[in-house]
Amino acid sequence: MVTETDDEVTVTPSTSEQRTLIGVTDKNFDEVIGDWMELNDNLSDCDMDTENEDYFFPVMTSRNATAEPATDTDMTLYEARVLETEDRRNDLAIRAIAPHDYYNFEWKRDKQTFIGRRENFTGTPGATFSITDQTSVVEIFYKMIDTDFIDRICTETNRYADQKIKLLKGQKEFVPTLRLHQWTPTDRDEMVSFLAITILQGIYPLPKEESYFSFNGFATMPYFRKIMSYNRFLLLKSLIHFVDNETITEPNKLCKIQMVTDYFNEKFSHLYYPSQEVVIDESLLKWHGRLGFAQKISSKAAQVGVKTYELCEASSGYLWKFLIYAGKEKTGTAPATATSDETNPTDTDERPDDTDTTEHVITGSSDVRPSNATAKIVYDLVEPLLHRGHTLIMDNFYNSPLLARCLKRQQTDSFGTLRLSREFVPDSLKTITKTQLRQGEVLASYCSDLSVIVWRDANLVSMLSTYHALQIGTRQKYDRLTYKPKVVLDYNKCMGGVDRKDQFLSAQPMERVRNKIWYKKVFRRLFNCAIFNCFILFKTANPNVSHRQFRTTLAEDLLKLHRHIDLTTEPRLVNLRTGLTKRSKTTTTSRPKVEHRHFPIKTGFKQSRCWLCARRKVAARTIWKCLECDKNLCINGCFIEYHT
């Protein structure tokens, strides 16, 4: 029995033993069957190793369309109510920017009425500056992190340290035991060395930060102590600052990190132009402390933390633009801020609607940006890429027929999952449930420039596209062929752009170091993203370089330049690099001379306990310590033993 509807009906080959269904009354029945049989004939002669869709995307992701519910029956009652309110606000926001003639959707089952064609891409993807195989990693780093930005951080850090010391003295709390007594102003060389340490911490994660600087047998890492002492590292970590607190007149939730977000947004988009397929999705930075705008998204690895909306290149994961979710704002949003009406966003697994408190005005012009809801997020992220033939992939949190039409009229294609409760979805599809369709059955409906395809898999999967008609594609999985609509295969392939970036970053967890201040952890995350983007830029001319090798080389070269420390000359097996893309030779190098900063100086106290003797439980006292390591050591024996 065939479901009676005004939409096109077909079916993909089912993996179950149940008989498949085909809409024999469909006008395009012969065409669909012909394409299907031709596809099966062609597949018998194909080499499936080269036809695998993951051939072009080396990083696998678990993102797929079947995990996103299409109807309210796939959700709890609470989830359905939240999404119903959210969809209503989003549809009103899109209506505010769409001319009235955009509201005409005449859905038909005849594929011939669909005239959607993919836009011609007119952009020039890749780096916006010259990169060759002779370009060093440090050159690309300073393209992304320029000296003016580092000097600005040094200035604000020194200013904040002076303000804090002055405040403590005024409150008579500047006691002699405070580490702040050892503070001296920082400079560019030291700040870059501090950033190099954060890169190395991502490459070599340890349970405790102190372990990087301590003497602990097999877990000892002597190289960090050569860069700077642990006390100095803690001072820089606690005092690093990005804005003058005394100049903040109207604080917002992102005022402490606004300078950093503005800088990285400008740099990310200025140094690289993405390819045709771009993705909008969310990323979550883990944070379990008290934070008013923390979000909970169960589908993400972090689950609870600071949420960012991100626009990434689908193929590489390059982060091109981002917005930090900062909760509800009463007075508009900052350039890198998204707002929400959720009163307690951490109590739900659903992503809240991002609605500004100002009333929107219906303008009737597609060139005007929406003032609220998820449509504002989409336009804030993708606006610089409009009118150039890009294809935007997004999930059902953003997607709707009216938004897709507005983007299409601005020469921007889009496709992605769709909630069937959205406005202008065909009425015949809104009431469809998965019990009405057998596994593998497909419903399709077309208007002039849009197509809606509903496919029955384990759940209902509904897709909206500006150029996909109903086509059946295949994929090899577990030594057998699976059949899915082409739009579903394309979505599963492209949608992992943000997840692909997060997978790379999770292997270099710079931000996982314990931090009590949320915006400093956000800075570490953005700096981590900047290093990843540098890797994407460097890889355009050096395709054989791994992510870990790039970061290791970058940290080593920064330390050579700013601290005159060569970590590759330690007494260990190292790779002699004549070039990052050439085969390396393993050899043993000789130990260099002791660094000149390791001088014994007097502590100023007569009863200081020797650090090594204390580990041996020997009651020895000393008046000497190492200038560089800041460790109390007996001048006879212990000083030499500690440094060898």
N, C-alpha and C positions, 0 to 999 in steps of 0.2 A: 504494500500500500504506500502511495506517495503522498506526502504532506501537501495539502492544497494551499497554495499561496501565490501571490503575484510575482514571486521572485524566482530566479533561475535556480534549478535544483540539479545537482550532480553528486557524485560520490567518488571518493578515492578508494583504492583497493584496501579492504579491511584485513587486518592481521588476525581477526577472530574467525571462528568457523561459521558465523552467522552469514546469511545471504545478504549481499550488498544491494542497495537501492539506487535506482537511477530514474530521474524524472522523464519518462518516455513521452510525456505530452509537451515537453519543452521544445520551443522552436529551434533551439541550437543543439538538439540531441545528437544529430548526425555529426555535427562539427566537433562536439566534445568527445564522442566515442572515437572519431577519426584521429584526433590529437592524442588521445589516450593510447590507442593501439600503436600509433607511430612512435610514441615515446617508449613503449615497451620494446618495440623492435630495435630501436636505436640503442637502448640500454644493454641489450644482449651482446653488442659488439664493443662496448666501452671498457676502458681500463678504469676500474673504480678507484684505484689509488690516486689518479689524477683528477677524478671528478668530485672527490670529497670537498665539500664546501669549506672545510677548515684548512684547506691547502693554502689559502691566501691569508689566513688569520692564525698565526702561530700560537696565540694564547687562548686557551679554551675558557669559556665562561659558562655558568649554569643558567644564564638568563634565557627564558623562553616565554612564548606567548601563552602557553597553557597554564602558567602559574597565576595569571591575572584574570579575575572573575569578570565575566561579561554581563551577567544578570544578577538581580538581587537575590535569587534563589541560591546562589553560590556563596552568600555572605550571611553573617549573623544579623539579627534585627537591628541591633545598635549600629553596626557598620552600614547597613542599608540606609538608615535615617541620616547618619552623618554625610554619606555620599550624596543622598538626595538633596540635602540643603546646599552642599558644596556645588553640585552640578547646576542648581538653579542660579546661584550667584555667578558662577562662571559664564553661563549662557547669557545672563543679563549684561555682564561686562563685555562680552564679544558683540552683542547687539549694539552697544554704545559706539562701536567703531565701524560697523558694517552698514553700507548703504542699503536702502530698503529693497532694491532689486536683488540683493544677495539672498533674500529669504525664500526665494522660489525654488523648491526642491521637488521635482516631478520624478519620483522613483518608478522604474520599470524593470521588467525582467529581461528585456531584449538587450543583449550585449552590443548590438549595433548602435544603440543610442548613446553609448559611452564613447566620448571623443577625447578622453584624457590621454595626453602624451607627456612624456617626461621632458622637462625643460633642458635646453642646451646649457651646459656649464661653461661660463665665460671667465671664471677665475683662474689664477695661476697658483696652484698649490705648492707648498714648500716654504723654505726659509726666504725671508725678504732681504737677506744680505748674502754675500758670497761665502760659501763654505767649500773648501777643498780637502783632499786627504792630508794636506800639510797644516790645516788649521788645528791648533792645539785645544785641549779641553779647557785650559785657563782662559783662552780668548773667548770662547763661547760663554764661559761662566761670567766674565765681565761684560759681555753683551746683555746678559740677563740680570746680573747683580752689579750695577755700575758703582764706581767709587763715590759718587755723590750720595747714593742711598746708604752706603756703609758709613760715610762721614756723618750723615744725618742721625743714624742710630748711635754713633759714638757721642755726638753732641747731646742728644736727649738722655742718653745713659749717664753721662757725667753730670748733666743738670739735675737729673732725678736723684743721683747719689748725694749731691750737695744739699738738695732740698730735704732729703730724708735725714741727713746728719744734723742739719740746722733744726729740724723739727724735734729730733730726739734730744738735742742739747737744750732746746727751749722747755721741754717737758722733764728735763733732768733725768733722762733715761739712757743717756749715752755712757753706759758703764764700761769699765776697762775690758770686760770679757767679751764684748761685742766684736764680731769679725769686721765690722765697719771701720774699726781703728786701722786696719791694714789697707784700706782703700786708697788707691792712687788713680788719677784719671787714665782712662783707656784711650787707645788710638786705633788707627785703621789696621795696622799689622796685627795687633792683639785681637781685634774683633774678627778679622778673617781667620785667625788661628782658632778662635772660639767656634766659628762656624765649621771649620774643618773637623774639629772634634765631634760636633753633632753629626757630620757625615760619617765619620768613623764609627760612632756609636750605632748608627743604623746598619753598618756592615757587620759589626761584631756585637750583637746584643748580649747583655749580661743582666742577671736578675737585679743587681743593685748598682747604682751609679758609682758608688764609692769603690767598687771592684776594679774600675778602670785605672784608678790611681794608687791602689793599695798593694802591699806585698803579701801574696797569699798562695805561695807554693805554685801548683800547676796552673792556677787561674791568674797568675801575675801577668800584667800587660805593662811592661816598663816604658813603652813608647809614649804613653799619654803624659807621664811625669816629665818627659823631656820637652813637651810642648808648653805646659804650664802646670803650676802646682794645683792641688785639689782645692785649697782655700781660695786661690784666685779664680778658679773655674766657678766655684759656688758664688763668689761675689758677682761675677759677670752674669751668671744665670739668674740671680735674684734681683739684680739692679738693671738689667737690660730694659730699655724703655723706648717708646716711639713717638711720644707727644709731650709737650710741655703742659703739665697739669694746671698751671696757673693761667694758661690762655684758653682753657675750656670754659666758655660762658654758658652754652646751652648743651649740656652733655646728652648724648644718646648712648644706646647700649653698645655701640661699636666704636665709640670715640677713641678708646685706647689703641685700637688696631686699624682705624680708618686709613691712616697714612699708608700702611702696609698693603691693605687690600686695594686701594686706588693705584698704588705703584705696580703691583703684580698684574692687575687687570690690564693696565696700559701696556706693560712689557709683553705679556703673553700674546696679546692680539697684534702687537706691532712687529714682532720678530718672526711670525709664522702665519701663513695663510692656509686654512684647512682645505682638504679635498672636497669632492661633491657631497659625500654623505657625512652629516654631522648629527650628533645625538644630544638630547636634553634628558638629564636624569638627576637624581639626588645622590649625594655622598654624605657619609656620617662619620664624624670624628668622635671617638669614644670619650665620654666624660660622665663620670658618675657622681661628681660633686654637686653642690647646690648651684643651680643656674636656671634663671627664670624662663629662658627660651630653649632649654634642652628639649630634644625631640626623641620619640621612641618609634623606630621602624623595625619591625621584627624580621623583615626580609633581608636586612643588612647585617653584616658580621658584627658590627659594634653594637647594634640594637638601640642604645641610648647615647645621645651626645649632641654635638653641634652639627646642624645640618647645613649643607651648602647645595644650591642649585648650580649645576655645571653644564656648560656646552663643550663637548669634546669631539675631536675627530674620530669617526667610527673605526677606521682602520688601525690607527696607532694609539689612540687614547690621549693624544695631546690635549691638555687643558687650555682652551682658548679664551674662555670667559667664565666668571663665577659670581654668584650672589650668596652672601651669608644670611641665613635666616636669623632674624633678631627679634622675633615676637611682634606684638602689636605696638605700633607707633601712632601717636596722636597727630603728629605734624609732618606727614609725608615721610618719604624714605630717602635715605642717603644713597649714593650711587651704587654701593655694594651691599645694600640691605634689602631684605624682603620682609614683609610684615604679615601678621596674622591676627584673626579675631578669636582664636582659640584661648579660652580662659585657663585651661590647664592642659597643655599639649602633651605632657608626659603620661597622661592617664589613658591614652588610646594608641592602638597600633596603626591607626590611619593617619595619613599625612593631612594636616589641616589645610583649609583653604586660606590663601594668602590675600586678605582683603584689606584695603586701606579704609580708614574711617571717613574719608571725604566722599561726598556724593559724586557719582559719575554723571556726565552730561551727554545726552545722545547727540552726536554730531553728524551722523550720516556720511562719514568720509572714511574710506579704508586706509588713508594715509595717517590718521590720528591713532596714537597708541592708546590701549586701554589703561584705565586708571587704577584698576584693582584686579583681584582674583588671579588664577593661574595664567590667564591670557597675558597679564602684565609681565609675569616672569618670562614667558615665551618671547614676547617682543623685546624686553630688556636685553635678553641674551642674543637673539638672532637678528636684531635690527641692522647691525652693520653688514650682514651677509645677504640682505634682501636684494632682489632684482639682479641676481647673478647666477641663477639656475641651481642653487643648492637643493639638496634633499634632506629634509628634517625628519628624524625618526624620534618618536616620543611615545610614551605609554598612555594608558587611559586616564591618568591623573590630569593630563593636559588636553588630550585629543578631543575634538568635536567636529561635526560637519561644517559648521559656520566658520570656525577658526581655520580649518583646512582650506575652505574656499577663499577666505581673506588672504591667506598666505599664497595660494595659487595665483590670485590676481596680481600679486607682487612678485611673480616669476620665481616662486619658491615651492617646490613639491614637498609633500609630507605623507607619511604613512605610519601606522602603528595600531596598537590595540584600542578598542573603543568600548565604553559602557553603553549598553543598548538603551539606557534610560535617558541619554542625552537628547537635547532638543534637535528636531529635524531628522532623527533616525526614522526609517520607514516603519509605519505602524504595524505592518505585517511581521516585522522582526522583533518589535519590542516585547511581544508576548510569548516569544519562542522560549521553550525550556529544553533542557538536554534530554528529558524523557520523551520528547516528541520526535527526536532524531536518533537514528542509529549511528553507531560509531563509524566515522568516515564520511558521513553525509554532509553535503555542503549546500548552503543557501547563498545566493548572490543577488544583489539589487543594484541598479545603476541609475544615476542621473547624468546630466551632460558631462560633468567634470569630476564626479566622485563615484566611488564604488564601495559598497559595504558587503563584506564576505563573512558569513558565519559558518564555522566548521565545528563539527562534533568530534572531539577527541575524548579524553577522560572527562573533560568539562567542555562547555561551550567556549569557543574562541572566536571573538568578533574582531574584524580588522577593517580599518578605514584607510583608503588610499586615493591619491589624485592621479595615479597612472597605472595601477595594477588592475587588469581584468582577471577573470577567473581562469587560472592556469594551474595545472597539477605538476608539481615538482617532486623529485625523489632525493633520498639521502640514504647512504649505507650506514647502518647501525647494527652492531653485534652480528656481523656477517649476513645481514639480510637487508633488503630494501624497504624503506618506509616511504609512504606517499603522503604529501602534504600540499596545501595550496602554496603557490610560489610566493605570495606575499608573506606567509608565515615563515618560510625558509629565509627570506630576505630579512625579516624582522629579527629572527633568532641570530642571524649572522652579524647584523649591524648594531643591535641594541646594546651590545656589551662594551661600548666605548668607554663609559665611565667605570664599569666594573673592571675592564682591562687595565685602566690606570690604577685603580685601587689594588689590583693584584700585584702589580709591579711595586707599588709603595709598601704593601704589606710585607714584602720580602726585605725591605730596608726601613725598619720601624723607628725612624728618628723621633717621632712624637710619642712613643710609648714610655719614654723616661718620665718618672713621677714628677708632676708639676702641680702646684696648688693654685695657680692663677690661670684661668681658662684662656685668656687672650695670648699668653706666652706659648701655650700649647698650640693654639691656632697659628701663631707665627711659625712654629716648627713645622706644622703641616703644610703651610703655604711655601715655606722654604724647601721642603721635601718635594712638593709639586714642581717648583722652579728647577730643581736639579733633574727631575724626570723630564721636564720639557727640554732642558739642555741636552739630555741624552738623545731625545728624539731628533733634535737639530743636528747633533754630531753624527748620528747614525745615517743621515741622508748621504753623507760622503764616506762613511766608514761602516758599511753594513755588517761587518763580521765582529763588531765589538759587542760584548755582553754588557748588561746593565751594571752588574757588580764590578766588572773590570773598569768601566767608565768612572764609577764613583771612587774606586780605590786610587786610580790614577789622578783624578781631580784632587782628592785630599792630599796625596803625596806632593803634587806639584804646587799646591797652595802653600804647604808648609815649607817647601824649598824656597819659595819666593818671599814669604813674609816672616819666617822664623829661622831660615837658613838651616833647616833640619832635613836630612835626607834619610827617610825611613828605609829606603832600599839598600842602605849600606850597613845594616845590622848583621851580626854573625849568625846568619840563617840562610836557608836555601831560598833564593829569590830568582825572579825571572828578569833577565837582562833584556830590556825593551829597546830594540832599534826602531820600532814603529808599532803602533797598536794593532795594526792589521797583519803583521808578519809573525811567523812562527817564533816562539820564544825559546831561549836556552836556559836551563836550570844550572846554577853554579853557586858556589859558596864564596862569600865576600869576607874580607878582613874587617875587624872591628876598628872603628875610627877612634880618635883621641877623645878624652873626656871633654864634654862641653865646658866652655870657659865660665859659664854662669854657676857651676857647681863649686862655689867657694865656701869654706867654713867661716862663719861669723859668730860673734857672741850673741847669746839670746837676751842678755840684759837681766837675767835671773840666775841666782846661785843654786837653786834647787830644782832645776829642770830634769825630768827623767828621760833617760836615753830610750829612743823608740825601739831599737833592736833588743836592748837589754830587758825592756818591759815584756817583749814577746817571749823571752827566755825565762821570765820570772826572776830576774837578777836585779837587786836593789842598787842600781848604779845611778849616779847623778852627774850631770854635765852642764857646762856653760856654753857649749857650742851647738850650732845647728847649720844645716845646709841652706845657703841663700836661695837656691832655685827650688828645692824640694820642700823647704819649710819644715824639716823634720829635725828634732833634737837628737844628736848623735854624739857618742864619745869620740873624741878626736883621735884616740889611739885604737885602731882596729875597726871599730864599728863604722866609721865614716867611709873607709875604703871598701869594707865588706858590703855595705848598703848599695854602693854605686857600681859594684861589679857583680 
